[in-house]
């Protein structure tokens, strides 16, 4: 460790250690006393709240106990008790209702009129004199505790949990006192008070809650069964404290709070201490528990550690700041004293270090002051620096001479190297151009070869095209001849269509005449059917007449025997006539049916003749159109035939030209092969020149490297000597 640091540490230790110990003891005692004072303050604050709430409870307990002593309450005579109840409500506006319950579960309430026929008790139907009363059962915890399970007939006053009123829906609690007559429990009487009335007692006492404990503090008021009556906390939006539990229309449970709050509640119920530390919102807190008398109500105050002991922490921080300032002052003073003491030694040490590292000022001399050991060291040090100064000066002079020689040599080799590089670059460029020319020659030769082959193929295709043109010309001539034959046949077909149309018209006229005859036959057949029906009717009348004659002959006896034979013959004749008439009618019916079929067939034939006539007309039009098209096609075919003849002549000319081109490309191909051989020879010669230039360039490079090494050695010597200031 350096001498300056040792002196500084010694001065700081001597100055600060007693101060730190004294301030630590003073801070601990002050912090302890302040914490005790703050704990006492929060306990007094909680006691003030507890006393305020306890005062309301005591007042209500006195009212309930006084009301339970009335004889009317002990005898459950609501009519007599009601004036006293009205007086209680008038004198105590915070009371919402007064109620009374007997041991049977019947009950009376000031907020409900009740059944006047049953002493104003509450029934299922208060307008019905015989209605059943509404009874309170053991399910009600208050009734179960004060009546059912009160076997010792203990006279007591109790405060219920917060509940929601069934009539108003408001949060309320009740103060209840048992009614005793001759040592027996006859029921109980109670008063109900809104929870907001309880809040009106303690909320004014919390006006300085934030200023006393900070905005991070919270207050809780709980009742039995883990019900949360009040949660007093700071609202960041409104920037003020609000009671979130009281303003909520529903009953809230302690289980709705943060898990850390629930845990400290459980821990404080099982602990004998009413003030415990815990962690809440990632900060250290203290929780104070303050039960309210003999009730189930409890006040909890959660205060941040930093707010509760803010003064103690301020003293601690102030002490630390003062200690830091004193430490800085002592440190500065120790550094100044150490600087004055160690400065001469530090200057000598720095100069020796610079010289040992080769970067010192050789013109620097240490001052020789006094007649002590430091003065002797300075004197001999100055003699050593003078000797070293002369040696470094001589080395620097020789190094400069070597550097000048090496630079001259470098200049000469650089010029030679530049010329060699120029020659090499020109040769390389020539070689590249030769390679490019060789490649171009090869490609040109290949291209000419390909052109020659293409010309051969073109010549072959031209010959093929000439043959195809000749064949096409023959085909066109044949087609022209066929078109003439087709045109002649179409003219004949047109004449036949005219004859066929005439024949169809005659056939249609014959069919029309036949239809007329068939219609007349149908009419006559219908007349025959009517005549046959008349004959059939005559035959039936004759048969009936014969039957009557036979009956009359039977009546005449033997005198009518001959007439009976005649009548029998007439009857047979009538039956034969009837039978023949039926056969004739059937035959005529068949004939009529056949005639109708013939009539239908002739109608269809007439339609068919119409269709045939129309088809013949359409076919005649098509034949006419085809004939006109054939005439146009014949003229176009003649033009095509003339064009093919011209194409055949041009093809022959192109064939002669391609043969001449093929001969010219053969001559060019021979010249290109000769040029390629010359190019290869030139490329070989340029490669030989390039190799010779590379050898010269390598020798020059080696010479340049050696020269650069000489310059580097000279520069190294100059750098080493330059570190020293002469």
C-alpha positions in Angstrom: 0.0 0.0 0.0 1.3 3.5 -0.9 2.4 5.9 1.8 -0.3 8.5 0.9 -3.1 5.9 1.4 -1.6 4.7 4.7 -1.5 8.2 6.0 -5.1 8.9 4.8 -6.4 5.7 6.4 -4.7 6.5 9.7 -6.1 10.1 9.8 -9.7 8.9 8.9 -9.6 6.1 11.5 -8.4 8.4 14.3 -11.1 11.0 13.4 -14.2 9.0 12.5 -14.2 5.9 14.7 -15.1 7.7 17.9 -17.7 9.9 16.1 -19.4 6.9 14.5 -19.7 5.0 17.7 -21.1 8.0 19.6 -23.6 8.9 16.8 -24.7 5.2 16.5 -25.4 5.1 20.3 -27.3 8.4 20.2 -29.3 7.4 17.1 -30.3 4.1 18.6 -31.6 5.7 21.9 -33.4 8.5 20.0 -35.0 6.0 17.6 -36.1 3.7 20.4 -37.7 6.6 22.3 -39.4 7.9 19.2 -40.8 4.5 18.3 -42.2 4.1 21.8 -43.8 7.5 21.5 -45.4 6.8 18.1 -46.7 3.4 19.3 -48.3 5.2 22.3 -49.7 7.8 19.9 -51.4 5.2 17.6 -52.8 3.4 20.6 -54.3 6.7 21.9 -55.7 7.4 18.4 -57.3 3.9 18.4 -58.6 4.4 21.9 -60.3 7.6 20.9 -62.1 5.8 18.1 -63.0 2.9 20.4 -64.4 5.3 23.0 -66.5 7.1 20.5 -68.1 3.9 19.2 -68.3 2.5 22.8 -70.3 5.6 23.8 -72.9 4.9 21.1 -73.1 1.3 22.1 -73.5 2.2 25.9 -76.3 4.7 25.1 -78.1 2.1 23.0 -77.6 -0.6 25.6 -79.1 1.7 28.3 -82.1 2.4 26.1 -82.7 -1.3 25.4 -82.3 -2.2 29.1 -84.7 0.5 30.2 -87.3 -0.5 27.7 -87.0 -4.2 28.8 -87.9 -3.2 32.4 -91.3 -1.8 31.4 -94.1 -4.1 32.6 -95.7 -3.8 29.2 -92.5 -5.2 27.6 -92.4 -8.1 30.1 -96.1 -8.9 29.4 -95.8 -8.3 25.6 -98.5 -5.7 25.6 -97.6 -3.6 22.6 -100.5 -1.3 22.8 -99.4 0.0 26.2 -95.7 -0.1 25.2 -96.2 1.8 22.0 -96.2 5.4 23.5 -92.9 4.6 25.2 -91.6 3.3 21.9 -92.6 6.4 20.1 -90.9 8.5 22.7 -87.7 6.5 22.2 -87.8 7.0 18.4 -88.5 10.8 18.8 -85.7 11.4 21.3 -83.2 9.2 19.5 -83.4 9.9 15.7 -80.4 7.5 15.1 -82.7 4.6 16.1 -84.5 3.1 13.0 -86.9 0.8 14.8 -87.9 -0.9 18.1 -88.9 -4.5 18.2 -90.1 -7.0 20.8 -90.0 -10.9 20.7 -91.6 -13.4 23.1 -90.5 -16.9 24.0 -92.8 -18.4 21.4 -91.2 -16.5 18.5 -94.0 -13.9 18.0 -92.7 -10.4 17.4 -93.7 -6.8 17.2 -92.0 -4.0 15.3 -92.4 -0.2 15.3 -91.9 -0.1 11.5 -94.7 -2.5 10.9 -98.3 -1.9 12.0 -99.0 -5.6 12.7 -102.4 -7.3 13.2 -104.7 -5.1 15.3 -106.9 -8.1 16.1 -104.0 -9.9 17.8 -102.4 -7.1 19.8 -100.5 -5.7 16.8 -98.2 -8.8 16.5 -96.9 -9.5 13.0 -98.9 -12.2 11.3 -99.1 -13.8 7.9 -102.0 -11.5 6.9 -102.4 -8.6 9.3 -105.9 -7.8 8.0 -107.2 -11.3 8.9 -108.2 -11.7 12.6 -107.4 -15.4 12.5 -104.2 -15.2 10.6 -101.2 -17.3 11.8 -98.4 -15.2 13.4 -95.0 -15.0 11.8 -92.6 -16.8 14.2 -88.9 -16.3 14.8 -87.2 -19.7 15.1 -83.9 -21.1 16.3 -82.5 -20.3 12.9 -82.2 -16.7 14.1 -78.8 -16.6 16.1 -80.1 -13.9 18.5 -83.3 -15.9 19.4 -81.3 -19.1 19.7 -78.7 -17.5 22.1 -81.1 -15.4 24.3 -84.2 -17.7 24.4 -83.6 -21.3 23.3 -80.1 -21.9 24.8 -80.5 -19.5 27.8 -81.4 -22.3 30.2 -80.1 -20.4 33.2 -82.5 -17.5 32.4 -79.5 -15.1 32.3 -80.5 -11.4 32.0 -78.1 -9.9 29.4 -77.7 -7.1 26.9 -75.9 -7.9 23.6 -75.1 -6.2 20.3 -75.8 -8.1 17.1 -73.7 -8.4 13.9 -74.3 -6.0 11.0 -77.2 -7.3 8.8 -79.3 -6.1 5.9 -82.8 -5.0 6.8 -85.5 -7.0 5.1 -87.8 -4.0 4.8 -85.3 -1.1 3.9 -82.3 -3.1 2.6 -80.0 -0.9 4.7 -77.1 -2.1 6.7 -78.0 -2.1 10.4 -77.2 -3.6 13.8 -79.3 -4.2 16.9 -78.8 -3.7 20.6 -81.0 -6.2 22.5 -81.9 -6.7 26.2 -83.7 -9.7 27.7 -87.1 -9.1 29.4 -87.3 -10.8 32.8 -90.4 -11.2 35.0 -90.2 -13.0 38.4 -86.8 -14.4 37.5 -88.0 -15.9 34.2 -87.1 -14.8 30.6 -90.2 -13.7 28.9 -88.5 -12.5 25.7 -86.4 -9.6 24.6 -86.7 -6.1 23.3 -84.2 -4.3 21.0 -83.4 -1.2 19.0 -82.0 -1.2 15.4 -79.6 1.4 14.3 -78.2 2.0 10.8 -74.6 1.3 10.2 -74.2 4.8 8.7 -75.2 6.1 12.2 -72.2 4.2 13.6 -70.0 5.6 10.9 -71.2 9.1 11.7 -69.7 8.6 15.2 -66.2 7.6 14.1 -65.7 9.2 10.7 -65.4 12.8 12.1 -62.7 11.4 14.4 -60.8 10.3 11.3 -60.5 13.7 9.7 -56.7 13.8 10.4 -56.1 10.1 9.7 -54.1 10.8 6.5 -52.0 13.6 8.0 -51.3 11.4 11.1 -50.4 8.1 9.4 -50.0 9.0 5.6 -52.2 8.1 2.7 -51.0 4.5 2.7 -52.5 3.8 6.1 -55.9 1.9 6.3 -58.5 1.3 8.9 -60.8 -1.7 9.3 -63.9 -2.2 11.6 -65.1 -5.8 11.8 -68.0 -7.5 13.6 -68.7 -11.1 14.5 -68.8 -13.9 11.8 -65.9 -12.2 10.0 -68.1 -9.4 8.6 -66.4 -6.2 7.4 -68.2 -3.0 8.5 -65.6 -0.4 7.5 -62.6 -0.3 5.2 -61.2 3.2 5.4 -58.6 3.8 2.6 -57.2 6.5 0.3 -58.8 6.8 -3.1 -56.1 7.8 -5.7 -58.8 9.1 -8.1 -60.7 11.4 -5.7 -57.5 12.2 -3.7 -59.3 11.6 -0.4 -60.1 8.8 2.1 -63.4 6.9 1.6 -65.1 4.0 3.4 -65.4 1.4 0.6 -67.1 -1.2 2.8 -69.8 1.2 4.2 -70.7 2.6 0.8 -71.1 -0.9 -0.7 -74.8 -1.8 -0.5 -73.9 -5.5 0.1 -72.5 -7.1 3.2 -68.8 -7.7 2.8 -66.7 -10.5 4.4 -63.2 -10.2 5.7 -62.4 -12.8 3.1 -62.8 -10.2 0.4 -59.7 -8.4 1.8 -56.1 -9.0 0.7 -54.7 -12.3 1.8 -52.0 -10.6 3.8 -54.6 -8.6 5.8 -56.6 -11.8 6.5 -53.4 -13.5 7.7 -52.5 -10.7 10.2 -56.2 -10.8 11.4 -55.9 -14.5 12.2 -52.4 -14.1 13.8 -53.7 -11.2 16.1 -56.7 -13.3 17.2 -54.3 -16.0 18.4 -51.7 -13.6 19.9 -51.6 -11.8 23.2 -50.1 -8.7 21.5 -52.3 -6.0 20.0 -49.5 -4.6 17.8 -47.7 -6.8 15.3 -45.5 -6.1 12.2 -46.4 -7.6 8.8 -45.7 -7.2 5.1 -48.3 -5.5 3.0 -48.1 -4.0 -0.5 -44.4 -5.1 -0.5 -43.7 -2.8 2.4 -43.2 -3.2 6.2 -46.4 -2.3 8.1 -47.7 -2.4 11.7 -51.2 -3.6 12.6 -52.9 -2.3 15.8 -55.9 -4.3 17.1 -58.4 -2.5 19.4 -61.5 -4.5 20.6 -64.6 -2.4 21.4 -65.7 -3.3 25.0 -67.5 -6.6 25.4 -68.9 -6.5 21.8 -67.8 -8.5 18.8 -66.7 -5.3 17.1 -63.0 -4.7 16.6 -60.9 -1.8 15.1 -57.8 -2.5 13.1 -55.3 0.2 12.0 -52.6 -0.7 9.4 -49.8 1.9 9.3 -46.7 1.8 7.1 -43.5 1.4 9.0 -41.9 4.4 7.3 -44.9 6.7 8.2 -45.1 5.5 11.8 -41.4 6.0 12.5 -40.7 8.8 10.1 -39.0 11.0 12.7 -36.7 8.1 13.8 -35.7 7.4 10.2 -35.1 11.2 9.6 -32.7 11.3 12.6 -30.9 8.2 11.3 -30.6 9.6 7.8 -29.4 13.0 9.1 -26.8 11.3 11.3 -25.6 9.4 8.2 -25.4 12.6 6.2 -23.4 14.4 8.9 -21.1 11.4 9.2 -20.5 11.4 5.5 -19.7 15.1 5.4 -17.3 14.8 8.3 -15.7 11.8 6.6 -15.2 13.8 3.4 -13.7 16.7 5.3 -11.3 14.4 7.2 -10.4 12.7 3.9 -9.6 16.0 2.1 -7.4 17.2 5.0 -5.6 13.9 5.2 -4.9 14.0 1.5 -3.5 17.5 1.7 -1.2 16.6 4.6 -0.1 13.4 2.8 0.5 15.3 -0.4 2.9 17.7 1.2 4.7 14.9 2.9 4.9 12.4 0.0 5.2 14.9 -2.9 9.1 14.9 -3.2 9.3 11.1 -3.0 6.5 10.8 -5.6 8.3 13.1 -8.1 11.6 11.1 -7.8 9.6 7.8 -8.2 7.8 9.1 -11.3 11.0 10.2 -13.0 12.7 6.9 -12.3 9.7 5.0 -13.6 9.6 7.0 -16.9 13.3 6.4 -17.5 13.0 2.7 -16.7 10.1 2.4 -19.2 12.2 4.3 -21.9 9.9 7.4 -22.2 11.5 9.8 -19.7 12.8 13.4 -20.1 16.6 13.1 -19.9 16.8 16.9 -19.5 14.9 16.7 -16.2 16.9 17.0 -13.0 15.7 16.5 -9.4 16.1 19.5 -7.2 18.8 19.1 -4.5 17.5 20.6 -1.3 19.1 20.2 2.1 21.8 17.8 3.3 19.8 14.6 3.9 19.4 11.2 2.2 16.9 12.6 -0.3 19.3 15.3 -1.4 22.1 12.6 -2.0 19.7 10.5 -4.0 18.7 13.5 -6.2 22.4 14.4 -6.8 23.5 10.9 -8.0 20.3 10.5 -10.0 21.1 13.7 -12.0 24.6 12.3 -12.8 23.1 9.1 -14.1 20.6 11.0 -16.3 23.5 13.1 -17.9 25.4 9.9 -18.8 22.3 8.3 -20.4 21.6 11.5 -22.3 25.0 11.4 -24.1 24.5 7.7 -25.0 21.0 8.1 -26.4 22.1 11.2 -28.5 24.8 9.1 -30.2 22.4 6.2 -31.0 19.9 8.6 -32.4 22.5 10.1 -34.8 23.5 6.8 -36.2 19.9 5.7 -36.7 19.1 8.8 -38.7 22.1 8.0 -41.1 20.9 4.4 -41.6 17.3 5.7 -42.3 18.5 8.1 -45.0 20.5 5.4 -46.9 17.5 3.0 -46.7 15.1 5.7 -48.0 17.4 6.4 -51.1 17.5 2.6 -51.8 13.7 2.4 -51.4 13.2 5.2 -53.9 15.3 3.5 -56.6 13.7 0.1 -56.2 10.3 1.7 -56.2 11.0 3.2 -59.7 12.3 -0.1 -61.0 9.3 -2.0 -59.6 6.9 0.5 -61.1 8.4 0.0 -64.6 8.3 -3.8 -64.2 4.7 -3.6 -63.1 3.9 -1.5 -66.1 5.5 -4.0 -68.5 3.8 -6.9 -66.7 0.4 -5.1 -66.9 0.8 -4.4 -70.6 1.8 -8.1 -71.2 -1.1 -9.3 -69.2 -3.5 -7.0 -71.1 -2.0 -8.2 -74.4 -2.4 -11.8 -73.2 -6.0 -11.1 -72.2 -6.7 -9.5 -75.6 -5.1 -12.5 -77.4 -7.2 -14.9 -75.3 -10.3 -12.8 -76.2 -9.3 -12.8 -79.9 -8.7 -16.6 -79.8 -12.1 -17.1 -78.1 -13.8 -14.8 -80.6 -12.1 -16.6 -83.5 -13.2 -19.9 -82.2 -16.7 -18.7 -81.7 -16.8 -17.1 -85.2 -15.5 -20.3 -86.7 -18.2 -22.3 -84.9 -20.8 -19.7 -85.9 -19.7 -19.9 -89.6 -19.8 -23.7 -89.4 -23.3 -23.5 -88.0 -24.3 -21.0 -90.7 -23.0 -23.4 -93.4 -25.0 -26.3 -91.9 -28.1 -24.1 -91.7 -27.6 -23.1 -95.4 -27.4 -26.9 -96.2 -30.6 -27.5 -94.3 -32.2 -24.4 -95.9 -31.3 -25.7 -99.4 -32.9 -29.1 -98.6 -36.0 -27.4 -97.2 -36.2 -25.2 -100.3 -36.1 -28.3 -102.5 -38.8 -30.0 -100.4 -40.9 -26.8 -100.5 -40.6 -26.7 -104.3 -41.9 -30.3 -104.5 -44.8 -29.5 -102.1 -45.7 -26.4 -104.2 -45.8 -28.6 -107.3 -48.0 -31.1 -105.5 -50.2 -28.3 -104.2 -50.7 -26.9 -107.7 -51.9 -30.3 -109.0 -54.2 -30.7 -106.0 -55.7 -27.2 -106.6 -56.3 -28.0 -110.3 -58.1 -31.3 -109.3 -60.1 -29.3 -106.7 -61.2 -26.8 -109.3 -62.4 -29.6 -111.5 -64.3 -31.2 -108.6 -65.9 -27.8 -107.8 -67.3 -27.7 -111.4 -68.8 -31.2 -111.1 -70.3 -30.3 -107.7 -71.8 -27.1 -109.1 -73.4 -29.1 -112.0 -74.8 -31.7 -109.5 -76.2 -28.9 -107.3 -78.1 -27.4 -110.3 -79.7 -30.9 -111.0 -80.5 -31.3 -107.3 -82.3 -27.9 -107.4 -84.5 -29.0 -110.3 -85.3 -32.3 -108.5 -86.3 -30.3 -105.4 -88.8 -28.2 -107.5 -90.4 -31.4 -108.8 -90.5 -32.9 -105.3 -92.2 -29.8 -103.9 -94.9 -30.1 -106.6 -95.5 -33.7 -105.7 -95.8 -32.9 -102.0 -98.3 -30.2 -102.7 -100.4 -32.7 -104.7 -100.2 -35.3 -101.9 -101.3 -32.7 -99.4 -104.3 -31.9 -101.5 -105.2 -35.6 -101.8 -104.9 -36.0 -98.0 -107.3 -33.0 -97.5 -109.9 -34.6 -99.8 -109.6 -37.9 -97.9 -110.1 -36.1 -94.6 -113.3 -34.6 -96.0 -114.6 -38.1 -97.1 -113.7 -39.6 -93.7 -115.6 -36.8 -91.9 -118.7 -37.5 -94.0 -118.5 -41.2 -93.2 -118.2 -40.4 -89.5 -121.3 -38.3 -89.7 -123.3 -41.2 -91.5 -122.0 -43.7 -88.9 -123.4 -41.5 -86.1 -126.8 -41.4 -87.9 -126.7 -45.3 -88.2 -126.0 -45.5 -84.5 -129.0 -43.3 -83.7 -131.2 -45.4 -86.1 -130.0 -48.6 -84.5 -131.0 -47.2 -81.1 -134.5 -46.5 -82.4 -134.8 -50.1 -83.7 -133.5 -51.4 -80.4 -136.2 -49.4 -78.6 -138.9 -50.8 -81.0 -137.7 -54.3 -80.3 -137.9 -53.8 -76.6 -141.5 -52.4 -76.9 -142.4 -55.4 -79.1 -141.0 -57.8 -76.6 -143.0 -56.1 -73.8 -146.1 -56.2 -76.1 -145.6 -59.9 -76.7 -145.3 -60.6 -72.9 -148.5 -58.7 -72.3 -150.2 -60.7 -75.1 -149.1 -64.0 -73.6 -150.4 -62.9 -70.3 -153.8 -62.0 -71.8 -153.8 -65.3 -73.7 -153.3 -67.2 -70.5 -156.2 -65.3 -69.0 -158.4 -66.3 -72.0 -157.6 -70.0 -71.4 -158.2 -72.4 -74.4 -159.7 -69.6 -76.4 -156.4 -67.7 -76.3 -154.1 -70.7 -77.1 -153.6 -69.6 -80.7 -153.0 -66.1 -79.7 -150.4 -67.3 -77.2 -148.4 -69.0 -80.0 -148.5 -65.8 -82.0 -147.4 -63.8 -79.0 -144.5 -66.3 -78.4 -143.3 -66.0 -82.0 -143.5 -62.2 -81.8 -141.4 -62.3 -78.6 -138.8 -64.4 -80.3 -138.7 -62.1 -83.2 -138.3 -59.1 -80.8 -135.4 -60.9 -79.0 -133.7 -61.6 -82.3 -134.1 -58.0 -83.4 -132.6 -56.8 -80.1 -129.7 -59.2 -80.4 -129.0 -58.1 -84.0 -129.4 -54.5 -83.0 -126.7 -54.9 -80.4 -124.4 -56.6 -82.9 -125.0 -53.8 -85.4 -124.3 -51.1 -82.7 -121.0 -52.8 -81.8 -120.0 -53.1 -85.4 -120.8 -49.4 -86.1 -118.9 -48.4 -82.9 -115.8 -50.3 -84.2 -116.2 -48.6 -87.6 -116.5 -45.2 -85.9 -113.4 -45.9 -83.9 -111.4 -46.9 -87.0 -112.7 -43.9 -88.9 -111.5 -41.6 -86.0 -108.1 -43.3 -86.1 -108.0 -42.8 -89.9 -108.9 -39.2 -89.4 -106.2 -38.7 -86.8 -103.6 -40.4 -89.1 -104.6 -38.2 -92.0 -104.2 -35.2 -89.8 -100.7 -36.3 -88.8 -99.9 -37.1 -92.5 -101.0 -33.6 -93.4 -98.7 -32.1 -90.7 -95.9 -34.4 -92.0 -96.5 -33.1 -95.6 -96.2 -29.6 -94.3 -92.9 -30.4 -92.6 -91.6 -32.1 -95.8 -92.6 -29.1 -97.9 -90.8 -26.8 -95.5 -87.7 -29.0 -95.4 -87.7 -29.1 -99.2 -87.9 -25.3 -99.3 -85.0 -25.0 -96.8 -82.9 -27.6 -98.7 -83.5 -25.7 -102.0 -82.3 -22.5 -100.4 -79.2 -24.3 -99.0 -78.5 -25.8 -102.4 -78.8 -22.3 -104.0 -76.4 -20.9 -101.4 -73.9 -23.7 -101.8 -74.0 -23.3 -105.6 -73.2 -19.6 -105.2 -70.4 -20.4 -102.8 -69.0 -23.0 -105.2 -68.8 -20.4 -108.0 -66.9 -18.0 -105.7 -64.6 -20.9 -104.6 -63.9 -21.8 -108.2 -62.7 -18.2 -108.9 -60.6 -18.2 -105.6 -59.0 -21.5 -106.5 -57.9 -20.1 -109.9 -56.1 -17.2 -108.0 -54.5 -19.7 -105.6 -53.3 -21.8 -108.6 -51.6 -18.7 -110.2 -50.0 -17.8 -106.8 -48.5 -21.3 -106.4 -46.9 -21.1 -109.9 -45.3 -17.8 -108.9 -44.0 -19.3 -105.6 -42.5 -22.2 -107.5 -40.4 -19.8 -109.7 -39.2 -17.8 -106.6 -38.3 -21.1 -104.8 -36.0 -22.1 -107.7 -34.3 -18.7 -107.4 -33.7 -19.0 -103.7 -32.3 -22.5 -104.2 -29.6 -21.2 -106.5 -28.7 -18.4 -104.0 -28.3 -20.8 -101.1 -25.9 -22.9 -103.1 -23.7 -19.9 -103.7 -23.8 -18.9 -100.0 -22.7 -22.4 -99.0 -19.6 -22.2 -101.2 -18.7 -18.7 -99.7 -19.0 -19.9 -96.1 -16.5 -22.8 -96.8 -13.9 -20.2 -97.9 -14.5 -18.0 -94.8 -14.2 -21.1 -92.5 -10.8 -21.9 -93.9 -9.5 -18.4 -93.3 -10.8 -18.4 -89.7 -9.0 -21.7 -88.9 -5.7 -20.1 -90.2 -6.3 -17.0 -88.0 -6.9 -19.2 -84.9 -3.5 -20.9 -85.4 -1.7 -17.5 -85.5 -3.5 -16.3 -82.4 -2.4 -19.4 -80.4 1.2 -18.8 -81.4 1.0 -15.1 -80.2 -0.5 -16.3 -76.9 2.3 -18.7 -76.3 5.0 -16.0 -76.8 3.2 -13.6 -74.5 3.1 -16.2 -71.7 6.9 -16.6 -72.0 7.4 -12.8 -71.7 5.1 -12.7 -68.6 7.1 -15.4 -66.8 10.3 -13.5 -67.4 8.7 -10.3 -66.0 7.4 -12.1 -63.0 11.0 -13.3 -62.2 12.3 -9.8 -62.3 9.4 -8.5 -60.2 10.1 -11.2 -57.5 13.7 -10.1 -57.3 12.7 -6.4 -57.0 10.1 -7.3 -54.3 12.7 -9.2 -52.2 15.1 -6.1 -52.5 12.2 -3.8 -51.5 11.5 -6.1 -48.5 15.1 -5.9 -47.3 15.2 -2.2 -47.7 11.9 -1.8 -45.7 13.4 -3.9 -43.0 16.4 -1.6 -42.8 14.1 1.4 -42.6 12.0 -0.4 -39.9 15.2 -1.1 -37.9 16.3 2.6 -38.2 12.7 3.8 -37.3 12.8 1.5 -34.2 16.0 3.0 -33.1 14.6 6.5 -33.7 11.4 5.6 -31.8 13.4 4.3 -28.8 15.6 7.3 -28.6 12.6 9.7 -29.3 11.0 8.5 -26.1 13.7 10.3 -24.3 13.6 14.1 -24.2 17.2 15.3 -24.9 
